[in-house]
Amino acid sequence: MSKSQLTYFYYKLVNRPHLVLGSVCLLILGFLVLTPLLEIIKDSLSVQSYDIAYLPEADIGEFTLFHYERVFTGPLSKALLINPLLNSIGIGICVTLIGVSIGTILAWLIVRTNIRYKGVFGTLAVVPYMMPSWVLALAWLSLFKNDRIGGAEGIFTYFFGILPPNWISYGFFPIVVCLSLHYYAYGYLLMSGALASVDSELEDAGAICGMNRRQRMLRITIPLLLPALGSAIVLTFIRILGTFGTPALLGLPVRFYTFSTQIYASLNASNNGDAYVLALVLIATAITCIWINGRVLGVRKSFVTLTGKGFRSREIDLGAWRWVATSGVALFLAATVFLPLMILLWESLLIVPGDYHLENFTLEYWIGDGSIDETYGEPGVFQSDNILSSLWNSIKLGLSAAFFNGIIGLLVGYAVVRGRGHLLSKWLEGVAFAPYIFPSIAFGAIYIGMFSTSWGPVPALYGTFTILVLITVVKNLPFTSRTGIAAMLQIDKSIEETARVQGIRWIKRMVRIVIPLSFSGLVSGMLLTFITAMRELSLIILLISPSNMVLTGLLFNYNEQDMSQHAGAVTLLLTVIIITGSILARMVSGGFGLSALKNG
Amino acid sequence: MEQIKLRGIKKSYGKEMAVQDVDLTVNPGDFLTILGPSGCGKTTLLRAIAGLEEPDEGEIQFGDRIVFSRKQGVIIPPENRNVGFIFQSYALWPHMTVEQNVTLALKEKKLSSAEVESRLKNSLEMVQLETYRKRYPSELSGGQQQRVAVSRLIALQSKILLMDEPLSNLDAKLRTEMRAELKRLHRELEATTVYVTHDQTEALTLSDIVVVMNKGLVMQSGTPYDIYHHPDNIFVAEFIGDPQNNFFKGQIVEKNGQLHLDCQEIVFPMKNRYSSNSRKVIATVRPENINVSFQEQKDWFKVTLKSVQPTGANTILQVKLGTTKITLLQPEFIRMKLGEPLWVSFDPESLNFFDEETGKNLHL
C-alpha cells in the first residue's frame, strides 16, 4: 500500500469518530461479555481442583468431559440437573402465565377503561418493580412460617394457632405466588406501553365492518398485541429462570432447588465445573426461548408503529363494573405493595420474633446499640457500622453503575445510530444485548471464574467493589444501550453535521449538542440502572464478601441467620431509598427546563 | 472570494451510482445552482464539497487548497474546510437560544468576546432578528428559524457558502421573500455560493450559473439564459420551463432541394443543411414563443381550444392541431370558450432541434 493510500485511510478513519468509538466499545464489551463465556466453556471442559478427589490421576486444567458426564448422565444427574431444571421451568411457566395475565389485565383496565384513580394505580403498579423481588418472600415467611426450620412461627400461627403445612410455607407454591406478585409489574410495564399505542380507530373500523365488541377484541385488538405479549412472556420467563432471592429464601430450607439455587450451592461447595455446566444449560435455555419467540412471531416484531401523529385512544365504559374494578385493583395493589411492607415493618419492631403483642414492641432494631440480648449483639439499623457501611456501598454501587451505564449507553447508542448500515453497528448492538440472555446467577458465576485470578492486564477483582460495579454495568447494558439508541434516533443527523461544518470538534459536539439533546433519555436509563443495582441480589450474591458487602447481601445473611427484625428493617430502608431516589431523579430530569426541546 | 474546483468526482452507495464522474468549476464570487430531480446526486455533490461525504474518486480544490484527493490521500474534515452550510431542515440546535446558536462556533474558534459580540450583532441585524436574541428556535416561526440559520452562516464569514434546498420548507410567499434576501446576501458577502434545489424558478432567478444534473451526471452547465433558451439535450429541454416545452417528433424529408422536418400535421422548414445520419429529429418550441392570433391568418395553422388556465398575469392555453397537442402561453388574462378556433405560427429562430436517438441538440 502506498503512502498516499495509507494517509487516505487514516484521514477516512479520523473523519468518522463514531467508527473509532464503536470499535473501542466493541472491543471492550466483547472482552467483558464474550470472553467470560468462552472462559466458562473452557473451565467446564477441564479438570478443576475440586475434581481431584474423583479423578486422582488427572492434572488440573486437563481436558475432560467429567462435568458433563456427571451432570447429564451420572447418578447425580437427577439431583443436579433434572429436578432443578423441572422446578425452574415449572416455576417459570406458572409465574409467567400468572404474572403476565395480571399485568395485562391491569394494563387494559388502567389504559383502556374508565376506571378511577388511573394516575395513582399506574404509579403503584410499577412499585413492585422497584422493590427487591424477595420482599414478598420475606413477608410470606413472616406470615406463614412453620416450625420446620426452627425459630419463631409466623403471624398466621400466632393468630390462628394452626401450623401451615409445608407446601404453603416453603417450596413451589409460595415461590410461584411471590414471584407472580412481583413480576406482574414487568408485564404491566410492557403491555401498558403496547396498549397505549393501539389506535382506537382500528377498532372503530372493525365496528363499521359490522363486528361486535367480542369479535373486535378477538380479531383486532389481541392480534395487534400479540408481538408485545410474546416478548413480555419470553422476557419475563428468562428473568425468572435467573432469579435467585425468592427461591433461595423459600426453597432452600426444604431443599427445594431451582436452577439458580443449585448453581449457587455448587459454587458454594467450590464445585465450579458442575456450576459452569449448569450455567451453560441455563444460557442455552434462554437462547432457545428467544429463538422460539423469534420463529413464532417471525418478522412481525411489532405492529405498533409510532408515526408521531396523535391518535385517539377511546376509553371503554365499564358501566356498573367501574366501581367493582376500581376497588378490586385498589385491593390488589394494597395487598401486593403495602401489605408486605407493613408486615416487614411490624416484624422489625418485635423484641422476640413471633410474639405480636404490643408489649413486645421495640425500636431496638432501628436505633438500639445492640446491648439487649435478643438482638444477638447486633446494633439497630441506624447504629450499626455494618449496616451503614453496606448501605453506603449499595448507594455507591447504584450511583456509579448508573453513571457508567448512562455514559456507555449513550456512546454505544451514538456509535450504533451514526454507523447504521455498517456491520460494526450491527455487531455492537448485538454484543450490547448479549448480557440479557445470561441469567443473572449464571453471569455472576462467569465473572467469578473470569476475575478470580488476574487476567492479562486485568488484576484479580474477586472481593473488590470494582467487580460489583463492572458486572452491574455490563448486565444493565441491554437496557441502557436501548435507551441510548432511542435517544440518538431522535437527534437528526443534520443537527450534528451543521456543527461539524462550523468547525466544532467532536468532543465539543458531544458535550454541547448530543448529550444535552439526549439528556432525558440518559437520565431515565441511569435511573433504571440505579434501581436495578440497588435491589440486585441474584447477580452479585456470588461476588460479595465482607469487604464489599452491600445491603442486599447483608439482608440475605440476616435471613439465613433467622434475624427477621434486622431483615425487615433493612428491606424497608432499601425500599424507601430506592423509591425516594427514583422520585428525585424524575423531578430533576423533568424539571430541567428543556421545554424548548418540545418542538425542536 | 475563492474558486471551487471539482474533478472526476464519483460516489456510489453499494451498487447505486449517486454521482458518476462530475467535473465542475465555480468561479470566485459566483452563485452557482445545481438543479435536478430528486435522486440526481445534487445533494451528494454538495455534501462532498462540504466534506460530509467522501467521494470514491476525484479531487476537490478550494482556491489553491486541495481539500479532497483520492490520489494524493487528502481528506480535510468538514471541521477544517471553513465553509458555510445551510441545511434543508435549518438544523438549529433546539436547546440553545438564537444568540447561542450563532455564537457557539465563534467561541469555539477562540475569538475575542468583543469580536464575537460584534459579529453576532452584525449578523442578526442583517436578517432583522436583533430583538430575538434570547428566544429558543421553537419559539420562532419557520421563516425566522430560516433567518437564524442564515445569520449563523453570516457570522462565520466563510468564503464559501453551501445551501441545500434552504427554501423548500417555507410557504410560497415567504419563499419569494427569502429568495430576494439570499440574493442580496450573496452580493453583500461576496462569497462563492453553491445552491442545490429542485425548483427551477429559484435556480433561474438566483444564479449566475445553473448546472442541471440527472442520474449522477451533469446534463448542462450554463447561464440561466442559455439553459432556458439553448438546452443542450432533450432532458434539459424537458426539465426546464413551466409550462413545459412543446415537442414535435418527425422525420427529415427533402422537398424541392429543401430539407423539412415532417411531423405529419406540421412541417417545419429546416434552416441549415442537415448533416447527421439519423432521420429522426425532435423539434421543441417554448409555449410563449408560438405566435397566436384570434383572427384567421394566411399560412398559419388553425387549431382548436381544449383548455384555458389563467394564472393572473398569464394564461396557459391547450390546443389541438389534428391529433397533436400544443401548449401556448399568452401574457394576458384570456377568457374564451372551449372549442373556439385559433391560429398559430412558429418562428424558425425559436425552434430547437434534437437528435431523437442521442437526445443532443443539433444546433441548427
Interface residues (C-beta under 8 A of the other chain):
Chain A: K3 S4 Q5 L6 T7 Y8 Y11 K12 V14 N15 D492 S494 I495 E497 T498 A499 R500 V501 Q502 G503 I504 R505 K508 R512 I513 P516 L517 L594 A596 L597 K598 N599 G600
Chain B: A50 G51 L52 E54 R70 K71 Q72 G73 V74 I75 P77 P78 E79 N80 R81 N82 V83 G84 F85 F87 Q88 S89 A91 L92 W93 P94 H95 L104 A105 E108 K109 Y136 P137 S138 E139 R152 L156 L162
